[in-house]
Amino acid sequence: MCHKPTSGACLCSICKAPFERAWVVGPRTGVLQRLVGLYKFERAKSAYKLLGDLLLDVLPQLPTDTVIVPIPTVSGHIRERGYDHMLLIAKYIAKVRDLECKQLLCRKTNTKQRQTTARQRVAQAKQAFAVKGQLDAETPYLLLDDVLTTGATIKYASQTLRDAGAKHVWVGIIARQTLD
C-alpha cells in the first residue's frame, strides 16, 4: 500500500489494512498501462487471459478452499464495455487454479472514480459495497482488482468482507498507480 519493502506478501509494519496479504503485478506504466487501458477502455476483451496470466505469475499456490472475489464493476461500465472486466479475470484465475469464484460483493452506488481526487475516491468507496451471500469465517477470500490508485476501493471492499465475517482476506492487483 505504501511502497515500503515487505517480506513476501505481507504488509509493512506501518500500514493498517483490513486484508492480510497483497500481490501486485507491477506499476501502471509502459506495456502494462497500455494493456490495462486496451482492456478497460477499448473493448479488447480477449486481454483478460493475458492480464489473468500476469496475476497468476505473482500469486503463490493458494489453499484449495480459497474463493476468488472480483471487485464489482459499476453497471454503466459493464454496459459500455459489453463485459464485466474483473469478473472475466476472476473466473479465468479460478478456472486455472481450480478454485471457486463468487461475486460476493455488490455495488450499493454507481459512482465512477475516473478523474476524481483521492478524497472523493475515499468518500465514494466507504459506502460503495455490500456483501451478498454467506461467508465462511475460515475460508480465505482473494479479492481481485485491476488498478490500485489510492487503495480506497480495496480497503473498503476488504473491510466489507471482514465485517460480514471473513477472517482471511487477501488482495491481488494487476497494476499500482499513484494520483498525479
C-alpha positions in Angstrom: 0.0 0.0 0.0 2.7 2.5 0.9 5.5 1.2 -1.4 7.8 0.3 1.6 9.6 -3.0 1.3 8.0 -6.1 2.8 8.8 -9.7 3.1 6.7 -11.9 0.8 3.1 -10.8 0.5 2.8 -9.2 3.9 2.1 -5.5 4.6 4.8 -3.3 6.2 4.6 -2.8 9.9 3.1 0.7 9.5 0.2 0.0 7.1 -3.1 -0.9 8.8 -5.3 -2.6 6.3 -8.3 -4.9 6.5 -6.5 -7.6 4.5 -3.6 -9.8 5.4 -1.7 -10.2 2.2 -1.4 -8.5 -1.1 0.2 -9.2 -4.5 0.7 -6.7 -7.3 1.9 -7.4 -10.9 3.6 -4.1 -11.2 3.3 -0.3 -11.7 0.9 1.0 -14.2 3.4 2.1 -16.7 4.6 1.1 -20.2 3.2 -2.1 -21.6 1.1 -2.9 -18.5 -0.5 0.5 -18.7 -1.3 0.1 -22.4 -2.7 -3.5 -21.8 -5.0 -2.4 -18.9 -6.1 0.6 -21.0 -7.0 -1.5 -24.0 -8.9 -4.0 -21.9 -10.8 -1.4 -19.9 -11.4 1.4 -22.4 -11.0 0.0 -25.9 -13.0 -3.2 -25.6 -10.1 -5.6 -26.0 -12.0 -8.3 -24.2 -9.5 -11.1 -25.1 -6.9 -9.4 -23.0 -8.4 -10.9 -19.8 -6.3 -14.1 -20.3 -3.1 -12.2 -20.6 -3.9 -10.0 -17.6 -5.0 -13.1 -15.7 -1.8 -14.8 -16.5 0.2 -11.9 -15.3 -1.6 -12.0 -12.0 -1.3 -15.8 -11.8 2.5 -15.4 -12.2 2.7 -13.3 -9.0 0.2 -15.3 -6.9 1.6 -18.2 -4.8 -0.1 -21.5 -4.6 -3.3 -20.8 -2.7 -5.2 -23.1 -0.4 -7.7 -25.2 -2.2 -10.7 -23.6 -0.4 -9.7 -20.1 -1.5 -12.6 -18.2 -3.0 -11.8 -15.7 -5.7 -13.9 -12.5 -5.4 -13.8 -9.8 -8.1 -14.3 -6.2 -7.2 -17.8 -5.5 -8.6 -17.8 -3.3 -11.7 -20.1 -0.2 -12.0 -23.1 -1.3 -14.1 -22.6 1.6 -16.5 -19.1 0.4 -17.3 -20.4 -3.1 -18.0 -22.9 -1.7 -20.4 -20.2 0.5 -22.1 -17.7 -2.4 -22.5 -20.1 -5.2 -23.0 -18.5 -7.3 -20.3 -17.5 -7.2 -16.6 -13.8 -6.9 -16.9 -12.9 -8.1 -13.3 -15.4 -10.9 -13.4 -13.8 -12.3 -16.5 -10.3 -12.2 -15.0 -11.6 -13.7 -11.7 -13.3 -16.6 -13.4 -10.2 -17.3 -15.5 -7.9 -17.4 -12.5 -10.4 -19.6 -10.6 -10.5 -22.0 -13.5 -6.8 -22.2 -14.0 -6.2 -22.7 -10.3 -9.2 -25.0 -9.8 -10.7 -22.6 -7.2 -14.2 -21.2 -6.7 -15.2 -17.7 -8.0 -18.0 -16.0 -6.3 -19.5 -12.5 -6.8 -19.8 -11.9 -3.0 -19.7 -8.1 -3.3 -22.2 -5.9 -5.0 -22.2 -2.1 -5.5 -24.5 0.0 -3.5 -23.6 3.0 -5.6 -22.8 3.7 -9.2 -20.1 6.4 -8.8 -17.2 6.5 -11.2 -13.7 7.1 -9.9 -12.1 8.2 -13.1 -10.9 11.8 -12.8 -11.8 12.1 -9.1 -9.5 13.2 -6.3 -8.1 11.0 -3.6 -10.6 12.5 -1.1 -13.5 11.9 -3.4 -12.4 8.2 -4.0 -12.3 7.5 -0.3 -15.7 9.0 0.3 -17.2 7.0 -2.5 -15.5 3.7 -1.6 -16.7 4.0 2.1 -20.3 3.5 1.0 -19.9 1.5 -2.2 -20.0 -2.1 -1.2 -22.3 -4.7 0.4 -22.0 -8.5 0.8 -24.4 -10.8 -0.9 -24.5 -14.3 0.4 -22.9 -16.0 3.4 -19.2 -16.0 4.2 -17.3 -18.8 6.0 -15.0 -17.3 8.6 -12.2 -19.8 7.9 -12.3 -19.6 4.1 -9.6 -17.4 2.5 -11.0 -14.8 0.1 -8.8 -13.4 -2.6 -10.2 -10.0 -3.7 -9.1 -9.0 -7.2 -9.0 -5.6 -8.8 -7.3 -4.2 -11.8 -5.7 -0.9 -10.7 -4.9 0.3 -7.2 -4.6 4.1 -7.0 -5.5 5.4 -3.6 -6.3 2.0 -2.1 -9.8 3.1 -1.1 -11.6 0.5 -3.2 -9.6 -2.4 -1.9 -9.6 -1.1 1.7 -13.4 -0.7 1.9 -14.2 -3.8 -0.1 -11.9 -5.8 2.2 -13.5 -4.2 5.2 -16.9 -5.1 3.9 -15.9 -8.8 3.7 -14.4 -8.6 7.2 -17.5 -7.0 8.6 -19.5 -9.9 7.1 -17.4 -12.5 9.0 -14.3 -13.2 6.8 -11.1 -13.7 8.8 -8.8 -14.1 5.9 -8.9 -11.5 3.1 -6.1 -11.3 0.6 -5.7 -9.0 -2.4 -4.5 -9.4 -5.9 -3.9 -6.3 -8.1 -2.8 -6.0 -11.7 -1.3 -2.5 -11.6 -0.4 0.1 -9.0 -0.8 3.7 -9.9 -0.5 7.0 -8.0 -2.6 10.1 -8.5 -0.7 12.9 -10.1 
